Amino acid sequence: MSIDGYIAGPKGEMDWMIWDWDAELKKYVFNLTRPVDCIVMGRNLAEVFINTWQERLKDPNNQDNFARKMVDTQKIVFTKTLGRNPWKNTKLAKGDLTEEIIKLKKMKGRDIIAYGGVGFLTSLINTGLIDEFNVFINPIVLGDGMSIFRNPGNQMKMELVYSTSFECGITALCYLPDKIREEQPDSNRQMSSANSSI
């Protein structure tokens, strides 16, 4: 995300993001996903996300543990258009987003993480079912672009749990929504949101 709150430029540009992560940031993201056993995402991201991580593992010299984690973790892809599931270790969800997420959170399991583009993450945020927001701030002001915090209906008060800055210039922020403690349905699993990254 940019300093002024955009996850992409006005036309979806992402060339401003820092992709050359330092070792500490890579370790931070790996630890963030360690307790996760389910990834949820929209169809648009899934087509790139799943194929990219699978391709990285085909290289016999690749020792990327994060790529292995992304491939091995079960994925739920939300779609209204796909008739057939083209990916391994993946299920399609075609029902109402809120109802599907509530069902997932009530199932036994570890944590759930959401990756996505603007449309999917905006819809997910507006369900009010995210327990934790992990935001990675890039040191740039875009002035205009695509935001995932659009028309949430009400103000979203957040509690900053911690922040960490990294040598490459990115700052990671972890927020908890204030309302989750009193309004969330009973859940077995926590769900966190992270900016889309490949």
Residue, then its C-alpha position, 0 to 999 in steps of 0.5 A: m500500500s502507498i502512504d496515501g492508502y492505494i494498493a495500485g495506481p489508477k489503471g492498476e499500476m504496481d511498478w511503484m512497489i518495492w519487490d526487492w525485499d530484505a531478508e528480515l521482511k521475507k522472514y516476517v511474511f513467512n512467520l505471518t503465514r506460518p499459522v495459516d492453513c487456508i488462503v482465500m482469494g478472488r478469481n482474478l488474483a487466483e489465476v496469477f497467484i496459483n500459477t506463479w507459486q507453482e512455477r517457482l517450485k518447478d526449478p530444482n534449485n529453488q529452496d523457497n520455503f514460502a513458495r512451498k507454503m503457498v502451494d501446499t496450503q489449501k486455497i478457496v477461490f471465490t468466483k461466480t464465473l468459473g464452472r470447473n476448478p483448474w487448480k490442485n489443492t483448491k476449492l471454488a466458493k460460489g455462494d454469498l461471500t459473508e455466508e461462505i466466510i462465516k462457514l469457513k471460520k466455524m470449521k476446525g482449523r488454523d488461521i485463514i489469510a486473505y489475498g486479493g485485488v481491489g474488488f475482492l478485498t473491498s468486498l471482504i472488508n465490508t463483511g466486517l469479518i476480518d480479525e486482523f489487518n496486515v498492511f505493508i506501506n511502501p514509501i511513496v505517495l501516489g496521489d490517486g489510485m485504487s483503494i480497498f477501503r471504499n464505502p465501508g458503511n461506517q467508520m472503522k476504528m482500528e487498534l495498532v498492535y505493532s509496527t515494524s520497519f525494514e531496511c528495504g523501506i517498507t513498514a509493516l503495520c498490524y491492526l485489529p478492528d475494535k468492533i470484532r471483540e463484541e460483534q463477531p460470531d463464534s469462530n474457531r479460526q482467525m482471519s487476517s488480510a494482507n496486501s496482494s503479493i506474488 
